[in-house]
Amino acid sequence: MIQENPPVIRDENQIIAERRAKLTEIRQTNNAFPNTFRRDHLTSELFKQFNEFSKEQLEEQPAIVKIAGRMVLKRVMGKASFATIQDMSGRIQLYISNDHTGEPVHAAFKHYDLGDILGAQGALFKTKTGELSIRVTDLQLLTKSLRPLPEKFHGLADQEQKYRQRYLDLITNEETRKVFAIRSKVIQAIREFFVEHDYLEVETPMMHPIPGGASARPFSTHHNALDMALFLRIAPELYLKRLVVGGMEKVFEINRNFRNEGISTRHNPEFTMLEFYEAYQDFTYLMDFTEQMLAHVAKRVLGTTRISYQGKAMDLSKPYMRLTIPQAIQKFYPDYTAAQLNDRDFLINRLQTLNIHFNPKDGIGGLQLTLFDETTEHLLFEPTFIVDYPAEVSPLARRNDSNPEITDRFELYIAGREIANGFSELNDPEDQAARFLEQAKAKDAGDSEAMHYDADYIRALEFGLPPTAGEGIGIDRLVMLLTDSPSIRDVILFPQLRQED
C-alpha cells in the first residue's frame, strides 16, 4: 500500500494543482530537473552484498552508497522520517533526519510527494527490525512528479489502463516488470541458440513493394519521392529466401510483422516473429530443431523445462506429438471416421451443421483444415506438430513426393494456440509461379488475404534455391506461454488499442 502519513482522500485535479504549485516554488530557487547526480549502486546489489551483515558489522565498517529511484512510500515524523525508493532492481528504505541529513534538507523532504524521483547518499545500516536501510546524509530531488500514483500499490485494477498507461503499470506492478524481463531474456536466449548453431542474424526490409510471405491483409502506405505504393511487411519470408539463393545458407531474423486484421487475446496488428532458414534441410529436421530450441530457451530463462500455463502443467523437453489434420480431429472426436473426413460432401454438411463459415471452392484438404481450426485447434494443449498440410492452403511449401495434394509442412500448437509454422521450401520456380497465379486469381475474386504475384522472387528462384527448410515462430505467443499470460496484450509493452474518448 502506498500512502502518505496520514492518508487523505483528495480530488486528482486538486493534487495535480498542488504539485504544480510546488514545482513553481522549486523553480524559483533551484533547477527543478537536475542531471548532476550519479548513483553508484542498484538496490539489488546492496542487498546482495550487505544484507547478511549484522547491525554491528555495518556500524564498524560503514559503507557509503549513492542510489536513485522513485519514492513509493513515505512516513513523516518529527525530527526523523522514512521513505522507500524503487529503482529498476528493487526497493530500499531511506532514513532522513535532522541529525544526519540536516534540518533544511529534511524540511524540504517533507514536501516531496510519492512518485518523486530522488537521489540519496549515505551509510548503510540496519534498523531494530533488521531491515537494511540508508542513513541519508545528502538527498536531492531529481524529478518532480506532477500526477499521483494509484492508491493501491499492488497493480492497477483497470485492465485497459494497464495497457494504455504501461509506464504506470510498470511502476506499480512487480509482476509486469518480471514479464518483460522474461521477454527480453527469451529473445536473448533465442539469439544465443542460433548463433551457437552457426546461423547469421540479418535484417530485411520492413516496407515491401509487394506484400508476400503469408496469407494476410497488409497495411499500405505511399512513398512520395518514388511515387509508389508500399506495404508494411506481413512476413520477411521471401526476402530471407532470396538470401539463401545468394549463398547465406543459415539465416535468422527477429523483427516485427504487421497485419491489418482483427485484435484479440491472440492477435495484435504489430507483432514480433522469429524466422529462420537453413539450406540442405527439410521440415522433419525443423521439428527436431524446434523441440531442442524451445527446451533450451525455457531452461535458460526459467531454469526448467517444466512449466504451468493457466493451471495446467507441461514439459517442453518431452518429444512433441506429430499428427495429421484428420488424426488430430479424430483424437478429440473419435466418432468421425477416416472415410467421412475424406468425403467432401460430408465435410460441407458438417461445417454447415456446426454453422462454421467455409470457402465453398475449397477441396477436401481446405475443408478439413477449416473443421480443424474451428473445432480442434484450441484443444491441443500439449505441444503438438500438425503435419501434411494441404497444398491448396500452402502456397510457399514444397509438395510431398508421395502425395502432391499435401506439402512437407507443419504447424506447432501449444496451449491451444499456433506457435510456429514451418516447411520444406518450394524451390521449383515453375511450380511457385503457378501457385502465385492461383493466389492472384483468388485475390481478383475478392480474397483480400491471398498473395500477390512476385515476379522478382520467381526470378530469384530461377537462379536456384537449394533444398531449404524454413520456419516462423511467434515470439509474443511464446512469451505468453513462458510467463503464464492469458492475453497477448500482457506481453507487448504497448499493444494497439482504440483511441481514448
Disulfide bonds with the S-S distance in Angstrom:
none
